[in-house]
Amino acid sequence: MTDKKVILLLKIMMIAGFSLILIGAYLHYSDITKTMGVKGILLSAGCVAVGMVLSLPTKMYLTFLFMTRENNKKKR
């Protein structure tokens, strides 16, 4: 895979992660958690947890990638 494809994949993962976090927060404060009980709370917490897993490592990788590019530009 080229760098552009990897960056695109990581951006998609970050967007999906943020979306799952927002969906989990919405589910937590909606009536679904009240009607489903513990299962609703687990559903919203699961969405937030998976969203965090998807979003955090990609931000670190992109930061390192951009730092490497910036250092390469300074060397030229």
C-alpha positions in Angstrom: 0.0 0.0 0.0 1.2 3.5 -0.7 1.3 6.2 1.9 -1.8 7.9 0.3 -3.9 4.8 0.6 -2.8 4.2 4.2 -3.6 7.8 5.1 -7.0 7.5 3.4 -7.7 4.3 5.3 -6.7 5.8 8.6 -8.8 8.9 8.0 -11.8 6.6 7.3 -11.1 4.8 10.5 -11.0 8.0 12.4 -14.3 9.2 10.9 -15.9 5.9 11.7 -14.5 6.1 15.3 -15.8 9.6 15.9 -19.2 8.5 14.4 -19.4 5.6 16.8 -18.5 7.8 19.8 -21.3 10.2 18.8 -23.8 7.3 18.3 -22.8 5.9 21.7 -23.4 9.3 23.3 -26.7 9.7 21.6 -27.8 6.2 22.6 -26.8 6.9 26.2 -29.0 9.9 26.5 -31.9 8.6 24.4 -34.9 6.6 25.6 -33.3 3.4 24.2 -31.2 3.0 27.3 -34.3 3.4 29.5 -36.3 0.9 27.6 -33.6 -1.7 27.1 -32.1 -1.4 30.6 -28.7 -2.8 31.1 -28.4 -4.0 27.5 -29.0 -0.4 26.2 -26.2 0.9 28.5 -23.9 -1.9 27.3 -24.8 -1.0 23.7 -24.0 2.6 24.1 -20.8 1.9 26.0 -19.7 -0.6 23.4 -20.2 2.0 20.6 -18.1 4.5 22.5 -15.4 1.9 23.3 -15.1 0.7 19.7 -15.1 4.3 18.5 -12.2 5.1 20.9 -10.3 2.1 19.7 -10.7 3.2 16.1 -9.9 6.8 16.6 -7.0 7.0 19.0 -4.2 5.0 17.3 -4.8 6.5 13.9 -4.3 10.0 15.3 -1.0 9.0 16.8 0.1 7.4 13.5 -0.9 10.5 11.5 1.0 12.7 14.0 4.1 10.7 13.5 3.7 10.7 9.8 3.2 14.4 9.6 6.2 15.0 11.9 8.4 12.8 9.6 7.3 14.7 6.5 8.0 18.0 8.2 11.5 16.9 9.2 12.1 15.7 5.6 11.1 19.1 4.3 13.4 20.9 6.7 16.3 18.7 5.6 15.8 19.6 2.0 
